[in-house]
């Protein structure tokens, strides 16, 4: 098992090397500049649209409301990456990792907008009349539309690659890692057997996913807002208790984010890291958390009843804002200001990372109640992610097989794998997830760059129209 894990580490290091960082962040930068920074300029409008009554209406062709589609995507994105992923990035990349997480997310806003808007524009229906969309459908239909029939084969090739990677990734980022973190958190806080936790996770997952997107969206719409607010409020309390350490934490974050040589000290405790370490782990864990540029959220966006694909793109885009700028920042500052970083390294070895590091940060401030808050929040985050990713994987498999006959078998298998995830070694789960995250990004980035031209024109036109006065 150790040899296999070392093999995974080598692959992980390769796929998340400088080349992948350039693709991920570079695509976001390219799209942001190409759309004249409209994704940044309209963020306020996007958030307002998300919270509007209209976003909850289901009038129009589609399976769920715009808000439900966003909650399904948020269910899949606000997961262990926000608690365990951020803490892991801080433990291995230093406080500077949080800065790079936010930088990548800033450009990730445009990537998320692009992939989700295009998914709605090019979606189709399956043999049951349900919506089928996402990057794989966008690639197959969008690339030939822009470049002609001669590009049909290339579009289909990219689509198959993405769908295969998405199916496999659904068992990694959306399942193994989530279940592993749930079991680990409960075992750390209370000593509950990971096998008992695994059994509960399996049963609950199966009960919900058997009902398909309607069931998943209904549960997500109820759970996501509650769990996010609960964690945000408790994390804010931790930060406010140590408010005097916030300025030093921010200084250390930027100092270690842009330091060419490895540095440590200050709020980082005994953790020593360089700019490359901070960048590598910040961008990787940031992507794991908000999934901007991966194309996964676009699969949920394609199921919406929204009549305007540009507006839906803006609504879906806020997922990156809520996930990284709000929830991940809360986790990062809680860990950095609590003093938990001083316990990360012992005798030159990293002994505290992932969810246990975040749990320790809350425990040091709020006592055992704080540890339970993180444990319950992580369980809700991770479980909702399992639900969201089941839908992603199901739709990707449906695209590959061109049939819905495999749906039931996939749902049962996916639920069974959630049991396995609870008892899988931490490093193996993370490495598998990281690898397939990266593989999904490559075809999705190529597609977004190739066919974003017409989208930008529609964005500009939409922006002009929404600023026109309304005459009654």
Secondary structure, DSSP 8 states (H G I E B T S, - for coil): -HHHHHHHHHHHHHHTSHHHHHHHHHHHHHHHHHTTTHHHHTHHHHHHHHTSSGGG---SSSSB-HHHHHHHHHHHHSSHIIIIIHHHHHHHH-THHHHHHHHHHHHHHHHHHHHHHHHHHH-EE-TTS-EE-SHHHHHHHHHHHHH-GGGHHHHHHHHHHHHHHHHHHHHIIIIIHHHHHHHHHHHHHH---HHHHHHHHHHHHHHHHTTHHHHHHHHHHHHHHHHHHHHHHHHHHHHHHTGGGHHHHHHHHHHHHS-SS-B--GGGTT--B-HHHHHHHHHHHHHHHH-TTTSHHHHHHTTB--S-HHHHHHHHHHHHIIIIIIIIHHHHHHHHHHTGGGGSEETTEE---THHHHHHHHHHHHTHHHHHHHHHHHHHHHHHHHHHHHHHHHHHHHHHHT-STTHHHHHHHHHHHHHHHHTS-HHHHHHHHHHHHHHHHHHHHHHHHHHHHHHHHHHHHHHHHHTS----
